[in-house]
Amino acid sequence: MSPPEYDLALLEARLDYSSDPNVNFVTVRVANNGSKEVTGFTLECAYANNSSEVVTEHFDITLVPGEKCDVTCSISKVGDVFMNPLTVILTGIDDGEDSYVDNNSTVARVPSQKKVLVEEFTTEKCSNCPRVARYMHEVCGEDAYKDRVIVICHHAGYYTDWLTQPCDEEIGWLYGCNSAPAVMYDRTSLPRDVMADCPETKDLRTHFDRQLALTPSVGISMTTATDENTGELIVNVSLKRESALDMTDPRLSVYLTEDNINPLIQSGDTDGTHIHQHVIRAYNSTWGDKIEWDGSDYNTTFRFAIDPTWKAEDLKAVAFINNYDPDNKANNKIDNAESCRISDDVNSIMTIDAEATVSSYYDLSGRSVAADSKGFLLKVTRNPDGTIITTKILNR
């Protein structure tokens, strides 16, 4: 039996609900099962339980018989896509009538996009750290990784410095050695039963590719806002468990990180170009908070006090799902991660709060000290325009 002249089939639709807080993106695979070429078609996206939210998109795409293509539609988020599924319908072919309607609609699946959480161990006392930091910056900027790799930096491993947080040293148990630079990938064991390595660029790509090939069990979505009364940053995190989560004690970890921080005294910065990235500014707890599932969902809110010396435009919120097992380093893996820049309303409030010049003081080892401490000190002054001036002073 010969095929009909016109028969477009919707083979599947995949919905990415976690990358944007306001929009769902639907990737639809379309196949030309007919005997004639098709030069364009129209799709309609609509939620099953909300007929008012309908999007129609036309695609000027030519498909010869037997050819397939992927197209992407976008639609505003309306409620929970698991409770209110999204349907995609083929409503027309430019060249003629579609002969079969049975393959003209499909319900979008909601697989989570896997993102890898990379933890870099670095300090200003480490002469090799600027080199690995450059590798990380270069590789994470490549198209294959720039939206799928999330980095946080622990200023520990090889001594500490003025950016060290308590969690940085506590995570050292998992890191398992006293050296830097070193990198962990989703807290996954590497060859030779180590948790971290000192990578070259090719090693980063190898580890990124391995982790990104995994299918996560949990999807993460995040939004940020500001409490206008307290000035606190509010981070809302929603989790959707889509399959069995192989964790004995699942936790949710949330961090605030800041980019583009000038070093005080960076060892190994031979050309004076090193800038600290992914610096941890705040976090909920070292090993994450316990997750209490409501069926397949978990929704929670975190509040963080904002330091006026932080640059709003360089702040990100990072969330990830990790297991916690204090008896087995290899059983602390991360399932999935997500990050987002803070919202515009947070930027505006932080700008108002940061109108004053703020100075901090450190000894020559990088430890924060009082302004009247004796001896040589480093005075770090952040001006309202975001510029930073570091001055060495002597208090007698």
C-alpha positions in Angstrom: 0.0 0.0 0.0 1.5 3.3 -1.1 1.8 6.1 1.5 -0.6 9.1 1.3 0.6 12.3 -0.3 0.6 14.3 2.9 1.2 12.8 6.3 3.2 14.7 9.0 3.6 12.8 12.3 4.5 14.2 15.7 6.8 11.5 17.0 7.4 13.1 20.4 7.6 16.3 22.4 10.1 17.0 25.2 9.5 19.9 27.6 12.2 21.8 29.4 10.5 23.3 32.5 13.6 24.1 34.6 15.7 26.6 32.5 13.4 29.6 32.7 11.1 30.6 35.6 8.4 32.0 33.3 8.5 30.0 30.1 8.2 26.3 29.1 10.2 25.3 26.0 8.9 22.3 24.0 11.0 20.5 21.5 8.9 18.6 19.0 10.1 15.9 16.6 8.2 16.0 13.3 8.4 13.3 10.5 7.2 13.4 6.9 5.6 10.0 6.4 3.9 11.1 3.1 5.0 10.8 -0.5 5.3 14.5 -1.2 7.6 17.3 0.0 6.2 19.6 2.7 7.4 23.2 2.8 5.8 24.4 6.0 3.5 23.5 8.9 1.7 24.9 11.9 1.8 23.6 15.5 -0.5 24.5 18.5 0.6 24.1 22.1 -2.0 24.2 24.9 -2.4 23.0 28.5 -4.9 20.2 29.0 -6.6 22.0 31.9 -6.3 25.6 30.7 -7.7 26.3 27.3 -7.0 30.1 27.6 -3.2 29.5 27.3 -2.7 28.6 23.7 0.3 29.3 21.4 0.3 28.8 17.7 3.6 28.8 15.7 4.3 28.4 12.0 7.5 26.8 10.7 8.9 27.4 7.2 10.7 24.2 7.1 11.0 21.9 4.1 10.8 18.1 4.7 11.2 15.6 1.9 9.5 12.2 2.3 11.1 10.2 5.1 12.9 13.3 6.6 12.6 14.3 10.3 13.3 17.6 12.1 13.1 19.1 15.6 11.4 22.4 16.2 11.0 24.4 19.4 7.9 26.2 20.7 7.6 28.3 23.8 4.6 28.9 26.1 4.2 30.7 29.4 4.2 28.5 32.5 0.8 27.8 34.0 0.8 25.7 37.1 2.5 22.3 37.4 3.1 20.7 34.1 2.8 17.3 35.8 -0.7 18.0 36.9 -1.6 20.1 33.9 0.1 18.4 30.9 1.0 20.2 27.7 -0.3 18.9 24.4 1.1 19.7 21.0 -1.1 19.5 17.9 -0.4 19.7 14.2 -3.1 22.1 12.9 -2.1 22.5 9.3 0.3 21.7 6.4 1.1 24.5 3.9 1.0 22.2 0.9 -2.2 20.2 1.4 -4.4 18.2 3.8 -2.9 15.8 6.2 -4.3 12.3 5.6 -4.1 10.9 9.1 -5.1 12.7 12.3 -4.1 9.9 14.7 -0.5 11.0 14.7 -1.1 14.7 14.8 -0.9 15.2 18.5 1.3 14.3 21.4 1.7 15.1 25.1 5.0 16.6 26.0 7.3 14.6 28.2 9.1 16.4 31.0 12.7 15.0 31.3 15.0 17.0 33.5 18.1 18.5 31.9 21.2 17.3 33.5 23.7 19.9 34.7 27.0 19.1 36.4 28.1 20.7 39.6 31.8 21.4 39.6 33.7 22.2 42.8 37.0 23.9 42.4 39.5 24.0 45.3 41.7 27.1 45.2 43.4 29.7 47.4 45.5 32.8 46.9 48.5 30.9 48.4 48.4 28.4 45.5 50.8 29.3 42.7 49.2 26.8 40.3 45.6 27.8 40.9 45.5 30.7 38.3 46.4 28.2 35.6 43.6 25.7 36.4 41.2 28.6 36.8 42.0 29.7 33.3 41.4 26.2 32.0 38.0 26.2 33.8 37.0 29.6 32.4 37.9 28.6 28.8 36.2 25.2 28.8 33.1 26.4 30.6 32.7 29.1 28.0 32.5 26.6 25.1 29.0 26.1 23.6 28.7 22.5 24.8 29.2 23.5 28.4 28.4 27.1 29.1 24.7 26.4 30.0 25.2 23.0 31.5 28.2 23.3 33.9 27.8 25.1 37.2 31.0 26.0 39.2 31.5 26.9 42.8 34.9 27.6 44.3 36.0 26.4 47.8 38.9 28.5 49.0 40.6 25.7 50.9 42.7 22.7 50.3 46.1 24.4 50.2 45.8 26.7 53.2 43.0 29.3 53.3 42.5 32.9 52.4 40.3 35.9 53.0 37.5 34.3 50.9 37.4 31.0 52.8 34.0 30.0 54.2 33.5 27.4 57.0 31.9 25.0 54.5 35.1 25.1 52.4 37.2 23.5 55.1 34.4 21.1 56.2 34.0 19.9 52.6 37.7 19.0 52.8 36.8 15.7 54.3 35.1 14.7 51.1 37.9 16.3 49.0 40.3 14.1 50.8 43.7 15.7 50.3 45.6 18.8 51.3 46.5 20.4 48.0 45.3 22.7 45.3 44.3 23.2 42.6 41.8 20.4 42.5 38.4 19.8 41.0 35.4 17.5 41.9 32.6 16.7 39.5 29.2 15.9 41.0 31.2 14.5 44.0 31.8 11.4 41.9 34.7 9.0 42.3 37.4 9.3 39.6 39.9 6.7 38.5 42.3 5.6 41.2 39.5 6.0 43.7 40.1 9.7 44.2 37.4 12.4 44.5 39.3 15.2 42.8 42.0 15.8 40.2 44.2 18.6 39.0 43.0 18.8 35.4 44.2 19.9 32.0 41.6 21.3 29.6 41.1 17.8 28.0 40.4 16.3 31.4 37.7 18.9 32.1 35.9 18.0 28.9 36.2 14.3 29.6 34.7 14.6 33.1 32.0 17.1 31.9 30.9 14.8 29.1 30.7 11.8 31.4 28.5 13.5 33.9 26.3 15.3 31.3 25.5 11.9 29.7 23.7 10.8 32.9 19.9 11.1 33.3 19.0 12.9 36.5 16.1 11.8 38.7 15.2 15.3 39.9 14.4 18.5 38.1 15.2 21.9 39.7 13.6 25.3 39.1 14.6 28.5 40.9 13.4 32.1 41.2 14.8 35.0 43.3 13.1 38.0 44.8 13.8 40.6 47.5 12.1 41.3 50.8 11.6 45.0 50.6 11.3 45.4 54.3 14.5 43.5 55.3 16.5 43.7 52.1 17.1 40.0 52.2 17.5 37.9 49.1 14.7 35.3 48.8 15.6 32.1 46.8 12.6 29.9 45.9 13.5 26.3 44.9 11.1 23.8 43.5 12.0 20.1 43.0 10.2 17.5 40.9 11.2 13.9 41.4 10.7 12.1 38.1 12.1 8.7 38.9 13.4 6.7 41.9 16.2 8.7 43.5 19.1 6.3 44.6 20.1 8.2 47.7 20.1 7.1 51.3 19.9 10.7 52.7 19.0 13.2 49.9 19.8 16.9 50.7 19.2 20.2 49.0 22.2 22.6 49.0 21.8 26.2 48.1 24.7 28.7 47.6 25.2 32.3 46.6 28.3 32.9 44.5 29.9 36.0 43.2 32.1 36.5 40.1 34.8 39.0 39.2 36.5 39.6 42.6 40.0 41.1 42.5 42.6 39.1 44.6 44.6 40.6 47.4 47.8 38.8 46.9 47.5 35.9 44.4 50.5 33.6 44.2 51.3 32.5 40.7 49.5 35.5 39.1 52.6 36.4 36.9 50.8 38.7 34.5 48.4 40.3 37.1 45.2 39.2 35.3 43.8 36.6 37.7 40.3 37.3 38.9 38.4 35.2 41.3 35.2 33.5 39.9 32.4 31.5 41.5 33.3 32.6 45.1 30.9 31.3 47.8 29.3 34.2 49.6 26.5 32.4 51.5 25.0 29.0 51.8 22.3 27.1 53.7 24.4 24.4 55.3 27.6 22.5 54.6 25.9 19.2 53.6 22.5 20.5 52.6 19.1 20.5 54.2 17.1 17.3 54.4 14.4 16.9 51.8 10.9 16.0 52.9 9.1 15.0 49.8 5.4 15.8 49.2 4.8 12.9 46.8 7.2 13.8 44.0 7.5 17.5 44.9 9.5 19.6 47.3 9.2 23.4 47.5 11.1 25.6 49.9 12.4 29.1 50.4 15.8 30.4 51.6 16.7 33.9 52.8 20.1 35.4 52.6 21.4 38.6 54.1 23.1 40.7 51.4 26.4 42.3 52.1 26.6 45.8 50.5 30.1 45.1 49.3 28.9 42.3 47.0 28.2 43.2 43.3 24.6 42.5 42.5 25.3 42.0 38.8 27.8 39.2 39.6 25.7 37.2 42.0 24.2 33.8 41.2 22.1 31.4 43.2 23.1 27.7 42.9 21.0 24.7 44.0 21.9 21.0 43.8 20.6 17.7 45.1 23.3 15.7 46.9 23.4 12.6 49.1 25.0 12.7 52.5 26.9 9.8 53.9 29.6 10.7 56.5 30.9 7.1 56.4 31.5 6.7 52.7 33.0 9.4 50.5 31.8 7.7 47.3 28.2 7.8 48.5 27.8 11.6 48.4 27.0 12.0 44.7 25.1 14.9 43.2 22.0 14.1 41.1 21.4 17.4 39.4 22.1 21.1 39.8 20.7 24.5 38.6 21.7 28.1 38.8 20.2 31.5 38.1 21.3 35.2 38.1 19.5 37.2 40.7 16.5 39.1 39.4 16.4 42.8 38.4 14.4 43.9 41.5 17.2 42.5 43.7 19.8 44.4 41.6 17.9 47.7 42.2 17.6 47.3 45.9 21.2 46.3 46.3 22.2 49.3 44.3 20.4 51.5 46.8 22.0 49.8 49.7 25.5 50.0 48.3 25.7 53.8 47.9 28.2 54.1 50.7 31.9 53.4 50.5 32.8 50.2 52.5 36.2 49.2 53.8 37.4 45.9 55.1 40.8 45.0 56.7 42.9 41.8 56.4 46.3 40.8 57.7 49.0 39.7 55.2 47.8 36.0 55.4 44.4 37.1 54.2 42.5 36.8 57.5 39.8 39.4 58.3 40.9 41.6 61.2 39.7 44.8 62.9 40.7 48.1 61.5 42.8 49.0 64.6 44.8 45.7 64.5 48.6 46.2 64.9 51.1 45.6 62.1 50.8 45.6 58.4 47.3 45.4 57.1 45.5 45.3 53.7 42.7 47.8 53.5 40.2 46.9 50.8 37.8 49.7 49.9 34.8 49.2 47.6 33.4 52.4 46.1 29.7 53.0 45.1 30.7 52.6 41.5 31.9 49.0 42.2 35.6 49.8 41.9 37.9 48.2 44.5 41.1 49.8 45.9 43.6 47.8 48.0 46.1 49.7 50.2 48.8 48.4 52.5 48.8 50.2 55.8 50.9 50.0 59.0 49.3 50.3 62.4 51.8 50.9 65.2 
